[in-house]
Amino acid sequence: MDRLQPAYILARRLYSNTSLLLEFFTPGHGRLAAIAKGARTSAGKGGGFLQPFVPLEIIWKGRGEVRTLSKAESTGQGILTEGKRLYCGFYLNELLSRLIPRDDPHPELFHLYDASLRAIAATEAFEPLLRRFEAGLLEGMGYGMQWTHCTGGEPVRPELRYHYALEEGPVRAADGALSGSTLLALAGMGGFSPDATREARLLMRRALARYLGDKPLKSRELFRSVYGQGGS
């Protein structure tokens, strides 16, 4: 790649004595790994801003599983820097790392990720943003969920209750675990009440578990260890 490409760092690890092994997310190439040679030395270029949540532009070379970073420039300050916002960002990063294959372009997910980071930085109401990111991630993977209509085509009504059949969609049921208002909120057609926030969290955990498997999310466990119950 011989021209600058937008990127964010999803994860970074020490590599050899002076370098970093970085996992990038880009719009045109999806996830890719690259070594930043010499980034840990005092003279290393980019070591200071080669961090998650810093908007970057990068150039890399090589065609193997792990490339070599040729150039990196920051295009802004770190978007998430502390507190619960930082843990929310780690959660998004872990979902992308676990669910998006390398070298699989997802420009729409890149823009959703960028917008989600900026929205998380600007609010205390994190959970609606996390739920809508999860829904958008599944959509981008080709596993989009139906929010606005039942399996038989009937429009979802906010005052009714529903079960959610993951293979099919909402099914109207008097004892359903979800309100119609929760489903519409996930579609971006309304706000999240406290009940809708809880219902949406449980539904999206169930939906994501099909693709994440049994391995727990480290970001979720870390959030709980610091802040107690709840979290993403």
C-alpha positions in Angstrom: 0.0 0.0 0.0 1.7 3.2 -1.2 -0.7 5.8 -0.2 -2.1 6.9 3.2 -5.1 5.0 4.4 -7.4 5.9 7.4 -6.9 3.5 10.3 -7.4 2.8 14.0 -5.4 0.5 16.2 -7.4 -2.3 17.7 -4.6 -3.9 19.7 -0.9 -3.5 20.2 1.8 -5.8 21.6 5.5 -5.5 22.3 7.6 -7.0 19.5 11.3 -7.7 19.8 13.3 -5.1 21.8 12.3 -2.0 19.9 9.2 -2.6 17.9 5.4 -3.0 18.2 3.1 -5.5 16.6 -0.1 -3.6 15.8 -3.6 -4.8 14.8 -5.2 -2.1 12.6 -8.7 -1.6 11.3 -9.0 0.1 8.0 -12.0 0.8 5.7 -10.5 -0.6 2.5 -8.6 -3.6 3.9 -10.4 -4.5 7.1 -8.2 -5.8 9.9 -4.5 -6.2 9.3 -1.4 -6.8 11.4 1.8 -4.8 10.9 5.1 -4.4 12.7 6.1 -0.8 13.6 9.9 -1.3 13.6 11.8 0.8 16.1 8.6 2.4 17.5 9.6 1.8 21.1 13.0 3.6 20.9 13.4 7.2 21.8 14.0 7.9 18.1 11.2 5.7 16.9 8.7 7.5 14.8 5.0 7.3 15.9 5.5 5.3 19.1 3.8 8.1 21.1 0.6 8.1 19.1 0.4 4.5 18.0 -2.3 3.8 20.5 -6.0 2.7 20.3 -8.6 5.3 19.6 -6.2 7.7 17.9 -7.3 8.4 14.3 -4.5 7.6 12.0 -3.4 7.5 8.4 -0.9 4.7 7.6 1.1 3.2 4.8 2.3 -0.4 5.0 4.3 -2.8 2.8 4.3 -6.5 2.4 1.7 -9.1 1.4 2.0 -11.7 4.1 -0.1 -12.2 7.2 2.0 -9.6 9.0 3.0 -6.4 7.1 5.5 -3.8 7.9 4.4 -0.3 8.8 6.1 2.2 6.5 4.5 5.5 7.7 1.9 6.6 10.3 0.4 10.0 11.0 -2.1 11.0 13.6 -5.0 13.0 12.2 -6.4 14.0 15.6 -6.2 13.6 19.4 -7.1 10.4 21.1 -10.9 10.1 21.2 -11.3 7.9 24.3 -8.7 8.5 27.1 -10.1 7.4 30.5 -12.9 5.9 32.6 -15.9 3.9 31.4 -15.5 5.4 27.9 -12.2 3.7 27.5 -13.6 0.3 28.5 -16.4 0.8 26.0 -13.8 1.4 23.3 -11.9 -1.8 24.3 -15.2 -3.7 24.0 -15.7 -2.4 20.4 -12.1 -3.3 19.6 -12.5 -6.8 21.0 -15.7 -7.4 19.0 -14.0 -6.4 15.8 -10.9 -8.4 16.5 -13.0 -11.5 17.3 -15.6 -11.3 14.6 -14.1 -9.6 11.5 -11.6 -11.7 9.5 -8.3 -10.2 8.4 -8.1 -8.6 5.0 -11.9 -8.5 4.7 -12.9 -4.9 3.7 -15.8 -3.4 5.7 -15.9 0.4 4.9 -19.4 0.7 6.4 -18.2 -0.8 9.7 -15.1 1.4 9.8 -17.4 4.5 9.6 -19.7 3.0 12.2 -16.8 2.4 14.5 -15.4 5.9 14.0 -18.8 7.5 14.6 -19.4 5.3 17.7 -16.1 6.3 19.3 -16.9 9.9 18.8 -20.4 9.5 20.2 -19.2 7.6 23.2 -16.7 10.4 23.9 -19.6 13.0 23.9 -22.1 11.3 26.2 -22.7 9.5 29.5 -25.4 7.3 27.9 -23.1 4.6 26.5 -25.4 1.5 26.3 -27.6 2.7 23.4 -24.5 3.3 21.4 -23.0 -0.1 22.2 -26.3 -1.8 21.3 -26.5 -0.1 18.0 -22.9 -0.8 17.2 -23.5 -4.5 17.9 -26.5 -4.4 15.6 -24.6 -2.7 12.9 -21.7 -5.1 13.3 -24.0 -8.1 12.8 -25.5 -6.3 9.8 -22.1 -5.7 8.3 -21.2 -9.4 8.8 -24.3 -10.4 6.9 -26.3 -11.5 10.0 -28.6 -8.5 10.3 -31.5 -8.7 12.6 -35.1 -7.7 12.0 -36.4 -5.0 14.3 -39.4 -3.4 12.7 -41.6 -6.3 11.5 -42.6 -9.7 12.9 -41.7 -12.9 11.1 -45.2 -12.8 9.4 -44.8 -9.3 8.2 -46.8 -7.5 10.9 -45.2 -4.2 12.0 -43.8 -4.2 15.5 -45.8 -2.1 17.9 -44.2 -0.4 20.8 -46.8 -1.3 23.4 -46.7 -5.1 22.6 -44.5 -7.9 23.9 -42.3 -10.2 21.7 -40.0 -13.2 21.8 -37.0 -12.9 19.4 -36.3 -16.1 17.4 -32.7 -15.5 16.3 -33.1 -17.4 13.0 -36.3 -15.6 12.1 -37.1 -12.4 14.0 -39.7 -11.0 16.4 -42.7 -13.2 17.3 -45.6 -11.6 19.1 -46.1 -13.1 22.6 -48.0 -11.9 25.6 -45.2 -13.2 27.9 -42.3 -12.1 25.6 -39.0 -10.9 27.0 -39.0 -7.8 24.8 -41.2 -4.8 24.3 -41.8 -3.5 20.9 -40.3 -0.2 22.0 -37.0 -2.0 22.7 -37.0 -3.5 19.2 -37.8 -0.1 17.6 -35.1 1.6 19.8 -32.5 -0.9 18.4 -33.7 0.2 14.9 -33.0 3.8 15.8 -36.7 4.6 15.9 -36.9 5.8 19.5 -35.0 6.1 22.7 -34.0 3.6 25.3 -35.9 3.5 28.6 -34.2 1.7 31.5 -36.3 -1.4 30.7 -35.4 -1.2 27.0 -31.7 -0.8 27.9 -31.8 -4.0 30.0 -33.8 -6.0 27.4 -31.6 -4.9 24.5 -28.4 -5.9 26.4 -29.7 -9.4 27.1 -30.9 -9.8 23.5 -27.7 -8.7 21.9 -25.6 -10.8 24.2 -27.6 -13.8 23.1 -27.3 -12.8 19.4 -23.5 -12.3 19.6 -22.9 -15.5 21.6 -23.7 -17.4 18.4 -20.6 -16.0 16.7 -18.3 -15.4 19.7 -18.5 -18.9 21.0 -17.7 -19.9 24.6 -14.5 -17.8 25.0 -15.5 -14.9 27.3 -14.8 -11.3 26.3 -11.8 -9.9 28.2 -13.1 -6.3 28.0 -16.4 -7.3 29.7 -14.6 -9.1 32.5 -12.2 -6.2 33.0 -15.1 -3.7 33.1 -16.8 -5.9 35.8 -13.6 -6.2 37.8 -13.3 -2.4 37.9 -16.9 -1.2 38.1 -18.8 -4.2 39.4 -21.9 -5.6 37.7 -23.3 -4.4 34.4 -21.1 -3.2 31.6 -21.3 -4.2 28.0 
